[in-house]
Amino acid sequence: MNLKVADVLKKYTMVIALIAIVIFFQVKTGGSILLPQNVNNLISQNAYVFVLAAGMLLCILTGGNIDLAVGSVICFVGGIGAVMMDKNINVWLAVAVMLIGGLLVGAWQGFWIAYIKVPPFIATLAGMYAFRGLANVVLQGFAVGIRNTTFLNVFGGGADCYIPDFFHGANLNVTCLLVGIILAAIYVIMVFKNRISAKAKGYDVEPIVGVLVKAVCICAAVIWFFFKLAQYKGIPTSLIWIGLVLLAYAYITGNTTMGRYLYAVGGNEKATTLSGIDSRKVYFFAYVNMGLMAGLAGILTIARATQAQPTFGQGYEMDAIAACFIGGASAYGGEGNVFGIVIGALLMGVINMGMSIMGMEANYQKVVKGIVVLVAIVFDVLSNKKKK
Amino acid sequence: MSKILLEMKNITKTFPGVKALDNVNLQVEEGEIHALVGENGAGKSTLMNVLSGIYPYGTYEGDIVYDGEVCQFQTIKDSEKKGIVIIHQELALVPQMSIGENMFLGNERGRKNAINWNETYGEADKYLKMVGLSESSRVLIKDIGTGKQQLVEIAKALAKHAKLLILDEPTSSLNETDSRALLDLMLEFKKQGMTMIIITHKLNEVVYVADKITVVRDGSTVETMDCHTMEIDEDRIIKGMVGREITDRFPKRSDVKIGDVNMEVKDWTVFHPLYAERKVVDGVNFNVRQGEVVGIYGLMGAGRTELAMSIFGKSYGSDITGTLSIKGQEVNLKNPREAIDAKLAYVTEDRKGNGLVLSNPIRVNTSLANMKGVSNNGVIDADKEYQIAVEYKDKLKTKTPSVEQNVGNLSGGNQQKVLLAKWMFTSPDILILDEPTRGIDVGAKYEIYCIINDLAKEGKSVVMISSELPEVIGMSDRIYIMNEGKFVGEMKAEEATQENIMACILQSTGGGEAG
């Protein structure tokens, strides 16, 4: 039993670290970090991190490969969209161009990486310069404002980017709370449905106590989270995009053959190739996906700021990479999952926000972030060492 | 009786949850070659790691008495200072550096901050001569063959003034000629008074060089045999290793009907992928019938793996010519996928490097080559995948608590079974097994042989590549002999003996070594 508790602690180390950090800031900021507005901001400010980290995870899975260009791509794609909307071109056409633009950029980089075997670091470093330059060309060095309200509402910009409350609660967004309860219920039903069917087929199942504890914890967290949002203005539209992306990527990595290939290539590329899998296609897929996510992150970024600026997206690639590594993705590839990157992104977000509320100087904030990333990786390396 | 150089008394070493060594005693006399044998995981390497200080004093119980004094080694450096040098199974050389640089790595000649290159290369050449290498010590490691690299390792040990040399599986990656040369070198060193401990799976080598044999089983020393006072043969050693007598190392195949030709290779020629002028496989012709086990015997470097991989969807080599027919139809397999679709399977010799994804569980490895079999439109059917993994685990008797176990945690024999399961799940008609029993213990070998027999019984064609003569003779219906890229002989199993196969190779070897 003792051993099992240790296993659980190890598996959820980052979750525990996240809780510990939240408690720390809760004490240090006199309770303000968990104010409804701050919980809300944690999501909407960091929307781009969740989206980018999902794409980055696929690249990292293939062997610790990263994409340095995403920050520039965000700016480039966002710039194109902003300029198009500024010229009153149809908003959906602009959105499509931004997404396809991201996809094409991903295909461009993926081609060099997968088929010409340019090391990803170099190929995307080149992209980082080139697309930043192109972004400046598109924006001609100026900020371009966005006035299209449809765009802003759908992608979470401006002031009123929330799902309206259909029940008109007084101080509480009832719709939001209901969504939370429904999501928790769906989760519980799925867990038990799975368990019953697994048992029926005679598979080993986890002990019921563990499953119950886990389910209770997750339901409590989900409901608490939506309750906090309900106390503010409800569900921010960016949360919907985050949710869709995370669900899609959890499905891709966990349930599809392509997801399996990503892990296999990262785990042992030669063995994968000899198993009849074209590893080039796997790399290409990962980078095309990354491009698409950069496109979406570009949309979310300009929507939130209600404008596009030539400096947008700087350092975003690093936030995404950090979220992946803090969330347990292996720097050598083949290990990592979507749940992990969510925790990683939240952890970075909480630390950022907590330090800002405490009024810590921006320069020191960077130092702290650096140390957090290092500690997370050191922990990963040491715990892997012990396994051997 | 000469003096006892090394005595390990009551050594006990525990890892979390496992007792790797339990009260082990080992005595080594000065000037003898002492062989340490045992199945995989018996604790041989752990014992040597204790001796050389890799597991420092304090992490184990018991005493090491060396040269009359009790030693408490904290690091490898401590044991090396005393003249105990260990040569590990995996070569620890830097390919991009020269022989001389490698020999004195961490032990550089010259002053503290300035390497004396003349001294380095001069000294290195001296030691190279002692191990019979004519190469200059300025040659880069990557430019010499594995056999010579192993000799460099030994020269490196000599440069450390070794008095007690420990060789862990020194011949595991060497061909027969190089192995023999290495063993002869050991006998030569013995004459000069050096003491050696050799760990090996190859029992014929043990019989050839050892003065004494200590058998380790399940973390304890079972017995020590003196080769000068006892009659020792391989069967006697095996009995000690497995604790029972194995009457038949190769299970018999019965009632197998050998049918039509399943695969035929004609004039197969392959060039090296980097050195385009080097012919690796030269005009090879062979065929294999339904229900037949065909052995391809050849020394390491004969081109066997290259032949197999070039057939398997051109996964090796450049400028491949020749024809490949499956069931009478000529086919052109451009990549592994096409080969798998043509019902061909290649089970690699290098299961860790080319075969398995060690960080993934058995379940995932089992389905990797046939994801279509467990998915619909690119979505994995988790239930089906699990069931299939369990089915093959039971069928091949893979020892594991669950199919969710990572393959990296399994023993060599069980890893090999997972690899076989992966390829059997692609439902091939023709299986090319490249060294299917390399580095696995006697018991697991027997089980692999049984699997091969079952495959033949199902009417599949098996091509078994091996560099172990008894295995080739014991398992095959027909044997091809390969040397220097060519097939130099073909014989029925009944006609084959170790002598006439070796004769075949010796006759065909025309100057230069098989590299």
Chai-1 contact restraints between the chains, C-beta under 6 A:
chainA,res_idxA,chainB,res_idxB,connection_type,confidence,min_distance_angstrom,max_distance_angstrom,comment,restraint_id
A,N255,B,V379,contact,1.0,0.0,6.0,A-B,restraint_1
A,N255,B,I380,contact,1.0,0.0,6.0,A-B,restraint_2
A,T256,B,G378,contact,1.0,0.0,6.0,A-B,restraint_3
A,T256,B,V379,contact,1.0,0.0,6.0,A-B,restraint_4
A,T257,B,M371,contact,1.0,0.0,6.0,A-B,restraint_5
A,T257,B,S375,contact,1.0,0.0,6.0,A-B,restraint_6
A,T257,B,G378,contact,1.0,0.0,6.0,A-B,restraint_7
A,A264,B,V357,contact,1.0,0.0,6.0,A-B,restraint_8
A,A264,B,L368,contact,1.0,0.0,6.0,A-B,restraint_9
A,G267,B,V357,contact,1.0,0.0,6.0,A-B,restraint_10
A,G267,B,S359,contact,1.0,0.0,6.0,A-B,restraint_11
A,G267,B,N360,contact,1.0,0.0,6.0,A-B,restraint_12
A,N268,B,V357,contact,1.0,0.0,6.0,A-B,restraint_13
A,K270,B,N354,contact,1.0,0.0,6.0,A-B,restraint_14
A,A271,B,N354,contact,1.0,0.0,6.0,A-B,restraint_15
A,A271,B,G355,contact,1.0,0.0,6.0,A-B,restraint_16
A,A271,B,L356,contact,1.0,0.0,6.0,A-B,restraint_17
A,A271,B,V357,contact,1.0,0.0,6.0,A-B,restraint_18
A,L274,B,P336,contact,1.0,0.0,6.0,A-B,restraint_19
A,L274,B,N354,contact,1.0,0.0,6.0,A-B,restraint_20
A,S275,B,L368,contact,1.0,0.0,6.0,A-B,restraint_21
A,S275,B,A369,contact,1.0,0.0,6.0,A-B,restraint_22
A,G276,B,P336,contact,1.0,0.0,6.0,A-B,restraint_23
A,G276,B,R337,contact,1.0,0.0,6.0,A-B,restraint_24
A,G276,B,I340,contact,1.0,0.0,6.0,A-B,restraint_25
A,G276,B,A369,contact,1.0,0.0,6.0,A-B,restraint_26
A,G334,B,S359,contact,1.0,0.0,6.0,A-B,restraint_27
